[in-house]
Amino acid sequence: MMIIFASVSSFSFYIYPWMYLFYLFLSLLSCYRSIIDILFAIDFALEHQSGYPLTMAGLIEGLPDAVAIRCLARVPFYLHPKLEVVCRSWQAAVRSPELFKARQEVGSSEELLCVCAFDPENVWQLYDPQRDLWITLPVLPSKIRHLSHFGAVSTAGKLFVIGGGSDAVDPLTGDQDGCFATDEVWSYDPVVRQWAPRASMLVPRSMFACCVLNGKIVVAGGFTSCRKSISQAEMYDPEKDVWIPMADLHRTHNSACSGVVIGGKVHVLHKDMSTVQVLDNAGPGWIVEECGWLQGPMAVVQDALYVISHGFIFKQDKEGRKVVGSASEFRRRIGFAMIGVVDDLYVIGGFIGPDRWDWDIKPLSDVDILTLGSERPNWRQAAPMTRCRGTILGCTLLRI
């Protein structure tokens, strides 16, 4: 089969626009040029297609759909909206599960950071670490105003927002306005780019531990709708869309709890407590262990736990802790999120609290990154969030 290489200017205007797309696509792939150039070529073809029908027999003329879908699978996620405008068959391909399966097969899967902040209300953004850019998702369609204290995780290629309650305040009385805890569950599907309600939890809860263990979501503890601390735990199967009860926590405390997965085990920590409750997937239930972990924002990087405390970044394990970097610039920063992305530690959002000299509260959209793999870890800044700012309510990684 002969492959024709030609510049854009050498194409005859008598060629139909799908021929522009076809030859430009093959030329760029054959030259091993950046995939972004493909989109520029597509834009040019679309600009010169006036008066011609934009239809294709299959995805790319002359190529089997199985091959064409693998070509499209190499296009970065943030450019998918541009692919959709080429034709209806490409739009269908971009919004198909087959494309995302092909992304895994060709090694083009991406890890995107998902972030929700107090401002604006119920808005999530995705961050692309490779390209340093932010994408805004459709507004979460929950009827709960200023949903907060929820669990946020991703599994099975979807973002899940679980439980929580309203953080809205009545402007006249200053009282909390809305429900304290809900059982509702939402998922965002990047394939169809829509939010959808999922099966509700067995127990309404907020301020609880929420983790993913072997592809399934585990929630435990927290507070229920009557503001009472609870010990119940449950597990969600995303394939079956069903919640099943699990063994209760051994202890409950009148404080919020959080969860991390280390070494294939769920660890539930209550604020200001020196113990941790551990769930081994192979075990019958929870085990209470003394840990002595430092209090502060936590993140897991390469299955190791890191904590910000007293102006330093500590690597924490059962044997002890060691300082891996300075975090003195975050001493006045409150309400931020910390999360691990590959070998990097991200500090996102929050606000600068008042001090004795300055009573102003400044919400932040900043993103700071510490690369832990280097001999001398240094902080650098990424692109700030374009919509979200202030206290971070949810933060997780989504692999698509």
BELUR-V339029 format. One record per residue. N is the residue number from 0. RES is the residue in one letter. SS is DSSP state (@ for helix, = for strand, . for the rest). OMEGA is omega in whole degrees, 0 to 359 (* if undefined). Layout:
BEGIN
<<N;RES;SS;OMEGA> <N;RES;SS;OMEGA>>
END
This chain:
BEGIN
<<0;M;.;180> <1;M;.;176> <2;I;.;183> <3;I;.;175> <4;F;.;181> <5;A;.;174> <6;S;.;180> <7;V;@;185> <8;S;@;183> <9;S;@;178> <10;F;.;175> <11;S;.;179> <12;F;.;175> <13;Y;.;180> <14;I;.;180> <15;Y;.;185> <16;P;@;178> <17;W;@;176> <18;M;@;174> <19;Y;@;184> <20;L;@;185> <21;F;@;183> <22;Y;@;177> <23;L;@;180> <24;F;@;181> <25;L;@;181> <26;S;@;182> <27;L;@;178> <28;L;@;182> <29;S;@;180> <30;C;.;180> <31;Y;.;179> <32;R;.;181> <33;S;.;179> <34;I;@;179> <35;I;@;178> <36;D;@;178> <37;I;@;181> <38;L;@;176> <39;F;@;178> <40;A;@;179> <41;I;@;178> <42;D;@;180> <43;F;@;181> <44;A;@;181> <45;L;@;181> <46;E;@;184> <47;H;.;183> <48;Q;.;182> <49;S;.;177> <50;G;.;181> <51;Y;.;176> <52;P;.;180> <53;L;.;179> <54;T;.;180> <55;M;.;169> <56;A;.;188> <57;G;.;183> <58;L;.;178> <59;I;.;183> <60;E;.;177> <61;G;.;179> <62;L;.;173> <63;P;.;181> <64;D;@;180> <65;A;@;177> <66;V;@;181> <67;A;@;181> <68;I;@;178> <69;R;@;173> <70;C;@;180> <71;L;@;182> <72;A;.;181> <73;R;.;179> <74;V;.;180> <75;P;.;184> <76;F;@;186> <77;Y;@;179> <78;L;@;181> <79;H;@;177> <80;P;@;177> <81;K;@;178> <82;L;@;185> <83;E;@;184> <84;V;.;181> <85;V;.;180> <86;C;.;183> <87;R;@;181> <88;S;@;176> <89;W;@;177> <90;Q;@;178> <91;A;@;181> <92;A;@;182> <93;V;@;181> <94;R;.;180> <95;S;.;175> <96;P;@;181> <97;E;@;179> <98;L;@;183> <99;F;@;171> <100;K;@;178> <101;A;@;177> <102;R;@;177> <103;Q;@;183> <104;E;@;182> <105;V;.;178> <106;G;.;181> <107;S;.;179> <108;S;.;181> <109;E;.;172> <110;E;=;180> <111;L;=;179> <112;L;=;180> <113;C;=;185> <114;V;=;172> <115;C;=;180> <116;A;=;180> <117;F;=;181> <118;D;=;358> <119;P;.;187> <120;E;.;172> <121;N;.;178> <122;V;.;176> <123;W;=;173> <124;Q;=;174> <125;L;=;177> <126;Y;=;177> <127;D;=;184> <128;P;.;183> <129;Q;.;184> <130;R;.;175> <131;D;.;180> <132;L;=;183> <133;W;=;177> <134;I;=;180> <135;T;=;180> <136;L;.;172> <137;P;.;181> <138;V;.;175> <139;L;.;188> <140;P;.;177> <141;S;.;177> <142;K;.;179> <143;I;.;181> <144;R;.;179> <145;H;.;178> <146;L;=;180> <147;S;=;180> <148;H;.;180> <149;F;.;172> <150;G;=;179> <151;A;=;179> <152;V;=;173> <153;S;=;176> <154;T;=;180> <155;A;.;177> <156;G;.;181> <157;K;=;173> <158;L;=;180> <159;F;=;174> <160;V;=;194> <161;I;=;173> <162;G;.;182> <163;G;.;180> <164;G;=;183> <165;S;=;175> <166;D;.;179> <167;A;.;182> <168;V;=;176> <169;D;.;184> <170;P;.;181> <171;L;.;184> <172;T;.;185> <173;G;.;179> <174;D;.;176> <175;Q;=;185> <176;D;.;178> <177;G;.;184> <178;C;.;180> <179;F;.;181> <180;A;.;179> <181;T;=;176> <182;D;.;186> <183;E;.;180> <184;V;=;177> <185;W;=;173> <186;S;=;174> <187;Y;=;181> <188;D;=;181> <189;P;.;178> <190;V;.;181> <191;V;.;178> <192;R;.;180> <193;Q;=;170> <194;W;=;178> <195;A;=;175> <196;P;=;177> <197;R;=;180> <198;A;.;181> <199;S;.;174> <200;M;.;177> <201;L;.;183> <202;V;.;172> <203;P;.;181> <204;R;=;173> <205;S;=;180> <206;M;.;186> <207;F;.;176> <208;A;=;182> <209;C;=;184> <210;C;=;172> <211;V;=;179> <212;L;=;180> <213;N;.;176> <214;G;.;180> <215;K;=;184> <216;I;=;177> <217;V;=;173> <218;V;=;183> <219;A;=;173> <220;G;.;181> <221;G;.;180> <222;F;=;178> <223;T;.;190> <224;S;.;178> <225;C;.;178> <226;R;.;178> <227;K;.;178> <228;S;=;184> <229;I;.;179> <230;S;.;184> <231;Q;.;175> <232;A;=;179> <233;E;=;183> <234;M;=;182> <235;Y;=;176> <236;D;=;184> <237;P;.;179> <238;E;.;182> <239;K;.;183> <240;D;.;182> <241;V;=;175> <242;W;=;176> <243;I;=;180> <244;P;=;176> <245;M;=;175> <246;A;.;180> <247;D;.;170> <248;L;.;178> <249;H;.;185> <250;R;.;171> <251;T;.;180> <252;H;.;181> <253;N;.;180> <254;S;.;178> <255;A;.;177> <256;C;=;179> <257;S;=;182> <258;G;=;174> <259;V;=;176> <260;V;=;179> <261;I;=;179> <262;G;.;180> <263;G;.;180> <264;K;=;176> <265;V;=;177> <266;H;=;179> <267;V;=;182> <268;L;=;173> <269;H;=;182> <270;K;.;176> <271;D;.;177> <272;M;.;182> <273;S;.;180> <274;T;=;176> <275;V;=;178> <276;Q;=;191> <277;V;=;176> <278;L;=;173> <279;D;=;183> <280;N;.;181> <281;A;.;184> <282;G;.;183> <283;P;.;184> <284;G;.;185> <285;W;=;177> <286;I;=;179> <287;V;=;180> <288;E;=;170> <289;E;=;182> <290;C;.;181> <291;G;.;179> <292;W;.;176> <293;L;.;175> <294;Q;.;179> <295;G;.;177> <296;P;.;185> <297;M;=;174> <298;A;=;178> <299;V;=;177> <300;V;=;181> <301;Q;.;176> <302;D;.;175> <303;A;=;184> <304;L;=;177> <305;Y;=;184> <306;V;=;170> <307;I;=;181> <308;S;=;175> <309;H;.;176> <310;G;.;179> <311;F;=;171> <312;I;=;179> <313;F;=;167> <314;K;=;190> <315;Q;=;172> <316;D;=;184> <317;K;.;181> <318;E;.;181> <319;G;=;182> <320;R;=;175> <321;K;=;180> <322;V;=;178> <323;V;=;180> <324;G;=;178> <325;S;=;175> <326;A;.;185> <327;S;@;181> <328;E;@;181> <329;F;@;183> <330;R;.;180> <331;R;.;183> <332;R;=;186> <333;I;=;172> <334;G;.;179> <335;F;.;175> <336;A;=;175> <337;M;=;183> <338;I;=;177> <339;G;=;176> <340;V;=;185> <341;V;.;179> <342;D;.;185> <343;D;=;175> <344;L;=;182> <345;Y;=;171> <346;V;=;193> <347;I;=;170> <348;G;.;185> <349;G;=;177> <350;F;=;176> <351;I;=;183> <352;G;.;180> <353;P;.;172> <354;D;.;186> <355;R;.;182> <356;W;.;185> <357;D;.;183> <358;W;.;180> <359;D;.;173> <360;I;.;185> <361;K;=;176> <362;P;=;186> <363;L;.;170> <364;S;.;186> <365;D;.;174> <366;V;=;180> <367;D;=;186> <368;I;=;174> <369;L;=;178> <370;T;=;187> <371;L;.;184> <372;G;.;183> <373;S;.;181> <374;E;.;177> <375;R;.;182> <376;P;.;178> <377;N;.;178> <378;W;=;171> <379;R;=;182> <380;Q;=;173> <381;A;.;177> <382;A;.;179> <383;P;.;175> <384;M;.;184> <385;T;.;179> <386;R;.;187> <387;C;.;175> <388;R;=;178> <389;G;=;182> <390;T;=;179> <391;I;=;183> <392;L;=;181> <393;G;=;181> <394;C;=;180> <395;T;=;178> <396;L;=;178> <397;L;=;178> <398;R;=;181> <399;I;.;*>>
END
